[in-house]
Amino acid sequence: MPIAPDQIARYREILLDKREALLGQVESLDEVVTNSTRATETSKSPLSIAENASDAYESDFAFISMESEESLLRKIEEALQRIRDGSYGQCADCGEEISPERLEALPFASLCVKCQQEEERRHGGRRGEDGDGFGLLEEEVTEGPSGDEQV
C-alpha cells in the first residue's frame, strides 16, 4: 500500500527540518576548523606539543564530524528527490515498500530492512545505509510473534 500524501508531506517536513539543523551544524563545524587553523597560523608564540595536539584533535574531530553531517545531508537530499519523483518509500534494491516504522526512524532510508541487512552482510556489518553509518538501527528491529525479525 503506497504512502498516503499526508504522510509523505509529514516525512518531507521532517527531512527539511533535519536538513536545516544539519546545515547549521556544518556551518558551526566549518567555523571551528577555520578558527583553529587561523589561530595556529597567526600565533606569535610557539605552541607547545600539548597545544598542537589539542588543536589538531579539535580540528580533526570537527572535520570528521563535518564529513559525517555532509553525508547525512546527501541522504536527506536524495530522499527529498525521491519524494519529488514519486519513488519515496520504495526500496532502491527490491522495489518493495519500506515499512512506516523504518521511515519513522530513518526518513532518509532508501532500503527496506531485508535489503539493508543483506547490504550489511555483504560488507561485514561495517556499513550502514549506502555506507554512511546510518543504516539499520538496533532499536528498529524487534522480534515478532512468530520469532521473525520485524521493523
Residue pairs with C-beta under 8 A, 6 or more apart in sequence:
1 97
2 89
2 97
3 11
3 88
3 89
3 97
3 100
3 103
7 100
8 83
8 88
8 89
11 79
11 83
11 88
11 103
11 107
12 80
12 83
14 107
15 76
15 79
15 80
15 83
15 107
15 108
16 80
18 72
18 76
18 107
18 108
19 73
19 76
19 77
19 80
22 69
22 72
22 73
22 76
23 73
25 65
25 69
26 66
26 69
26 70
26 73
29 62
29 63
29 65
29 66
29 69
30 62
30 66
32 58
32 59
32 62
33 59
33 62
33 63
33 66
36 55
36 58
36 59
36 62
37 59
39 55
40 47
40 52
40 55
47 55
68 132
68 133
71 132
71 133
71 134
72 108
72 132
72 134
75 108
75 110
75 129
75 130
75 132
75 134
76 108
78 108
78 110
79 88
79 107
79 108
79 109
79 110
82 88
82 89
82 90
82 110
89 97
89 98
89 103
90 96
90 97
90 98
91 97
91 98
91 110
91 111
91 112
91 115
92 110
92 111
92 115
93 111
93 112
93 115
93 118
93 119
94 112
94 114
94 115
96 112
96 114
97 112
98 109
98 110
98 111
98 112
99 112
99 113
99 151
101 140
101 151
102 109
102 112
102 113
102 140
102 151
103 109
105 137
105 139
105 140
106 129
106 134
106 137
106 140
108 129
108 134
109 116
109 129
110 129
110 130
111 119
111 129
111 130
111 135
113 136
113 140
113 141
113 149
113 151
116 129
116 135
116 136
117 136
119 127
119 129
119 130
119 135
120 126
120 127
120 128
120 135
120 136
123 131
127 133
127 135
128 134
128 135
128 136
129 135
129 136
140 151
141 149
141 150
141 151
142 149
142 150
142 151
143 149
143 150
144 150
